[in-house]
Amino acid sequence: MPTNNTVFDRDEYLHLAIEAVRRGDHGAALGYLKEGGGHYPDDARIAYMLGAEYAQIGLMDRAEAEMSRAIEVDPTLYTACFQLGLLQLTQAKVDAATDTWLGLDALPAGHALRLFRDGLQALAADRNSEARSLIQTGLSANDFSPDLNRDMENLLARIPDDSADDTAEPPEASGHVWLNAYQSNDQPN
């Protein structure tokens, strides 16, 4: 963390935070993102990454607030929109997730984020076969994030077969789902 009144530009704050996340240093990542957000409050990427870090360490209310701010600033930050809806779904805020995910309707019908959203909504409604199909189609359509595919593959493996008596639980907010690595070239989508 800078201690001599160094002010970085937007991209420097983001890159420093990403490197801190890669090292597992959540304190440093939060420091860079909070400082960067103070200097650049209109940067949706910083707000989104701050929200992702809050989710990573379990501060879900703060995560939701920052991700909401990110998509208010930039509604085309679709990864933030997807993640915010996922966060809300895991917090049993199904109606809020549904409202948030409406922002993904601007993407083409076959976009991976829309397919994953639709699959998660089917899962939340106990339509397991439909959820499986949509998530599998999303996996095929996802050409931008191997990390997101890994998370969706892990979720897919946990979806019960419709012939079983068990019902699926909404995905849990665990581990990699919150990692802000759903990006390319070290920058959020």
ZAVO-204881 format. One record per residue (C-alpha): residue in three letters; z, x, y. Coordinates in Angstrom, 2 decimals. Layout:
// residues N
+-----+---------+---------+---------+
:   r :      c3 :      c1 :      c2 :
+-----+---------+---------+---------+
: Ala :       Z :       X :       Y :
...
+-----+---------+---------+---------+
END
This chain:
// residues 189
+-----+---------+---------+---------+
:   r :      c3 :      c1 :      c2 :
+-----+---------+---------+---------+
: Met :    0.00 :    0.00 :    0.00 :
: Pro :   -0.77 :    1.25 :    3.46 :
: Thr :    2.27 :    2.29 :    5.44 :
: Asn :    0.71 :    3.85 :    8.52 :
: Asn :   -0.76 :    0.72 :   10.15 :
: Thr :   -4.04 :    1.17 :    8.30 :
: Val :   -6.18 :   -1.95 :    8.47 :
: Phe :   -8.84 :   -2.20 :    5.81 :
: Asp :  -11.93 :   -4.36 :    5.99 :
: Arg :  -12.32 :   -7.46 :    3.80 :
: Asp :  -14.11 :   -5.72 :    0.96 :
: Glu :  -11.62 :   -2.85 :    0.93 :
: Tyr :   -8.71 :   -5.27 :    0.54 :
: Leu :  -10.53 :   -7.02 :   -2.30 :
: His :  -11.41 :   -3.80 :   -4.11 :
: Leu :   -7.89 :   -2.41 :   -3.72 :
: Ala :   -6.42 :   -5.64 :   -5.07 :
: Ile :   -8.84 :   -5.67 :   -8.02 :
: Glu :   -7.91 :   -2.10 :   -8.90 :
: Ala :   -4.22 :   -2.99 :   -8.70 :
: Val :   -4.82 :   -5.94 :  -11.05 :
: Arg :   -6.63 :   -3.67 :  -13.49 :
: Arg :   -3.61 :   -1.38 :  -13.50 :
: Gly :   -1.31 :   -4.35 :  -14.05 :
: Asp :    0.38 :   -3.77 :  -10.68 :
: His :    0.79 :   -7.35 :   -9.51 :
: Gly :    3.09 :   -6.33 :   -6.65 :
: Ala :    0.45 :   -4.07 :   -5.12 :
: Ala :   -2.29 :   -6.66 :   -5.69 :
: Leu :   -0.20 :   -9.33 :   -3.95 :
: Gly :    0.54 :   -6.94 :   -1.11 :
: Tyr :   -3.12 :   -6.15 :   -0.50 :
: Leu :   -4.16 :   -9.78 :   -0.75 :
: Lys :   -1.41 :  -11.11 :    1.51 :
: Glu :   -2.08 :   -8.41 :    4.07 :
: Gly :   -5.82 :   -8.95 :    3.82 :
: Gly :   -5.33 :  -12.70 :    4.18 :
: Gly :   -3.29 :  -12.08 :    7.31 :
: His :   -6.12 :  -10.09 :    8.87 :
: Tyr :   -8.92 :  -12.30 :    7.50 :
: Pro :   -7.58 :  -15.85 :    7.11 :
: Asp :  -11.14 :  -17.20 :    6.92 :
: Asp :  -12.04 :  -15.15 :    3.83 :
: Ala :  -12.19 :  -17.55 :    0.89 :
: Arg :  -12.49 :  -14.71 :   -1.63 :
: Ile :   -9.15 :  -13.24 :   -0.57 :
: Ala :   -7.48 :  -16.67 :   -0.71 :
: Tyr :   -8.96 :  -17.30 :   -4.17 :
: Met :   -7.83 :  -13.95 :   -5.53 :
: Leu :   -4.36 :  -14.47 :   -4.05 :
: Gly :   -4.23 :  -17.83 :   -5.81 :
: Ala :   -5.35 :  -16.23 :   -9.07 :
: Glu :   -2.63 :  -13.59 :   -8.75 :
: Tyr :    0.01 :  -16.24 :   -8.06 :
: Ala :   -1.13 :  -18.08 :  -11.19 :
: Gln :   -1.06 :  -14.85 :  -13.17 :
: Ile :    2.64 :  -14.35 :  -12.32 :
: Gly :    3.54 :  -18.01 :  -12.78 :
: Leu :    3.84 :  -19.22 :   -9.16 :
: Met :    1.68 :  -22.28 :   -9.76 :
: Asp :    2.42 :  -24.18 :   -6.53 :
: Arg :    1.40 :  -21.15 :   -4.48 :
: Ala :   -1.63 :  -20.63 :   -6.72 :
: Glu :   -2.75 :  -24.20 :   -6.16 :
: Ala :   -2.26 :  -23.93 :   -2.39 :
: Glu :   -4.27 :  -20.71 :   -2.08 :
: Met :   -7.09 :  -21.86 :   -4.35 :
: Ser :   -7.27 :  -25.13 :   -2.42 :
: Arg :   -7.46 :  -23.16 :    0.81 :
: Ala :  -10.24 :  -21.00 :   -0.65 :
: Ile :  -12.47 :  -23.96 :   -1.44 :
: Glu :  -11.68 :  -25.58 :    1.91 :
: Val :  -12.94 :  -22.43 :    3.61 :
: Asp :  -15.93 :  -22.07 :    1.28 :
: Pro :  -16.82 :  -25.06 :   -0.90 :
: Thr :  -19.53 :  -22.95 :   -2.59 :
: Leu :  -16.93 :  -20.67 :   -4.16 :
: Tyr :  -17.47 :  -22.48 :   -7.45 :
: Thr :  -15.34 :  -20.17 :   -9.55 :
: Ala :  -12.36 :  -21.05 :   -7.35 :
: Cys :  -13.21 :  -24.73 :   -7.73 :
: Phe :  -13.32 :  -24.38 :  -11.52 :
: Gln :  -10.08 :  -22.37 :  -11.63 :
: Leu :   -8.24 :  -24.78 :   -9.33 :
: Gly :   -9.23 :  -27.71 :  -11.52 :
: Leu :   -8.15 :  -25.78 :  -14.61 :
: Leu :   -4.81 :  -24.97 :  -12.97 :
: Gln :   -4.31 :  -28.63 :  -12.11 :
: Leu :   -5.25 :  -29.72 :  -15.62 :
: Thr :   -2.74 :  -27.32 :  -17.17 :
: Gln :   -0.10 :  -28.76 :  -14.84 :
: Ala :   -0.90 :  -32.28 :  -16.17 :
: Lys :   -2.50 :  -33.24 :  -12.84 :
: Val :   -5.56 :  -34.75 :  -14.48 :
: Asp :   -6.58 :  -36.89 :  -11.50 :
: Ala :   -6.29 :  -33.93 :   -9.12 :
: Ala :   -8.36 :  -31.78 :  -11.49 :
: Thr :  -11.02 :  -34.49 :  -11.68 :
: Asp :  -11.18 :  -34.68 :   -7.88 :
: Thr :  -11.30 :  -30.90 :   -7.50 :
: Trp :  -14.02 :  -30.54 :  -10.10 :
: Leu :  -16.29 :  -32.92 :   -8.18 :
: Gly :  -17.17 :  -29.81 :   -6.14 :
: Leu :  -18.96 :  -28.45 :   -9.21 :
: Asp :  -21.46 :  -31.32 :   -9.04 :
: Ala :  -23.42 :  -29.23 :   -6.52 :
: Leu :  -24.34 :  -26.88 :   -9.38 :
: Pro :  -27.29 :  -27.61 :  -11.69 :
: Ala :  -26.47 :  -29.92 :  -14.60 :
: Gly :  -26.77 :  -27.12 :  -17.17 :
: His :  -24.55 :  -24.63 :  -15.32 :
: Ala :  -21.78 :  -23.16 :  -17.46 :
: Leu :  -19.00 :  -24.15 :  -15.05 :
: Arg :  -20.10 :  -27.80 :  -15.14 :
: Leu :  -20.38 :  -27.75 :  -18.92 :
: Phe :  -16.93 :  -26.15 :  -19.29 :
: Arg :  -15.48 :  -28.69 :  -16.84 :
: Asp :  -17.03 :  -31.57 :  -18.76 :
: Gly :  -15.73 :  -30.10 :  -22.02 :
: Leu :  -12.22 :  -29.76 :  -20.64 :
: Gln :  -12.30 :  -33.33 :  -19.37 :
: Ala :  -13.45 :  -34.53 :  -22.80 :
: Leu :  -10.64 :  -32.53 :  -24.38 :
: Ala :   -8.08 :  -34.07 :  -22.03 :
: Ala :   -9.37 :  -37.50 :  -23.11 :
: Asp :   -9.03 :  -36.57 :  -26.81 :
: Arg :  -12.78 :  -36.55 :  -27.37 :
: Asn :  -12.68 :  -33.37 :  -29.40 :
: Ser :  -16.21 :  -33.39 :  -30.82 :
: Glu :  -17.69 :  -33.91 :  -27.37 :
: Ala :  -15.41 :  -31.18 :  -25.97 :
: Arg :  -16.56 :  -28.74 :  -28.67 :
: Ser :  -20.22 :  -29.49 :  -28.04 :
: Leu :  -19.97 :  -29.13 :  -24.26 :
: Ile :  -17.96 :  -25.91 :  -24.44 :
: Gln :  -20.38 :  -24.41 :  -26.97 :
: Thr :  -23.30 :  -25.32 :  -24.73 :
: Gly :  -21.43 :  -23.77 :  -21.80 :
: Leu :  -20.95 :  -20.57 :  -23.77 :
: Ser :  -24.71 :  -20.36 :  -24.27 :
: Ala :  -25.39 :  -21.09 :  -20.59 :
: Asn :  -22.85 :  -18.61 :  -19.21 :
: Asp :  -24.74 :  -15.52 :  -18.13 :
: Phe :  -22.31 :  -14.38 :  -15.44 :
: Ser :  -18.88 :  -13.91 :  -17.03 :
: Pro :  -18.08 :  -12.50 :  -20.46 :
: Asp :  -14.38 :  -12.91 :  -19.59 :
: Leu :  -14.78 :  -16.64 :  -19.05 :
: Asn :  -16.69 :  -16.91 :  -22.32 :
: Arg :  -13.85 :  -15.15 :  -24.14 :
: Asp :  -11.37 :  -17.63 :  -22.70 :
: Met :  -13.54 :  -20.60 :  -23.63 :
: Glu :  -14.06 :  -19.20 :  -27.15 :
: Asn :  -10.27 :  -18.91 :  -27.52 :
: Leu :   -9.89 :  -22.49 :  -26.33 :
: Leu :  -12.67 :  -23.66 :  -28.66 :
: Ala :  -10.83 :  -22.13 :  -31.61 :
: Arg :   -7.74 :  -24.23 :  -30.72 :
: Ile :   -9.51 :  -27.58 :  -30.48 :
: Pro :   -8.55 :  -29.60 :  -33.54 :
: Asp :  -11.20 :  -31.10 :  -35.74 :
: Asp :  -11.67 :  -34.81 :  -35.01 :
: Ser :  -10.94 :  -35.56 :  -38.66 :
: Ala :   -7.42 :  -34.12 :  -38.27 :
: Asp :   -4.52 :  -36.31 :  -37.20 :
: Asp :   -3.46 :  -33.85 :  -34.48 :
: Thr :   -4.41 :  -34.40 :  -30.86 :
: Ala :   -5.41 :  -31.57 :  -28.60 :
: Glu :   -3.13 :  -30.43 :  -25.86 :
: Pro :   -4.57 :  -29.41 :  -22.51 :
: Pro :   -5.27 :  -25.68 :  -22.28 :
: Glu :   -2.26 :  -23.58 :  -21.41 :
: Ala :   -2.07 :  -21.40 :  -18.34 :
: Ser :   -1.81 :  -18.16 :  -20.20 :
: Gly :   -3.04 :  -14.63 :  -19.89 :
: His :   -6.67 :  -14.06 :  -19.17 :
: Val :   -7.52 :  -17.60 :  -18.03 :
: Trp :   -6.04 :  -16.74 :  -14.64 :
: Leu :   -7.43 :  -13.25 :  -14.33 :
: Asn :   -9.72 :  -13.18 :  -11.34 :
: Ala :  -12.33 :  -11.33 :  -13.39 :
: Tyr :  -14.74 :  -14.26 :  -13.41 :
: Gln :  -16.90 :  -12.26 :  -11.10 :
: Ser :  -19.62 :   -9.70 :  -11.06 :
: Asn :  -19.62 :   -6.39 :   -9.25 :
: Asp :  -15.87 :   -6.65 :   -8.61 :
: Gln :  -16.21 :   -9.66 :   -6.32 :
: Pro :  -15.35 :  -13.29 :   -7.02 :
: Asn :  -18.25 :  -15.71 :   -7.44 :
+-----+---------+---------+---------+
END
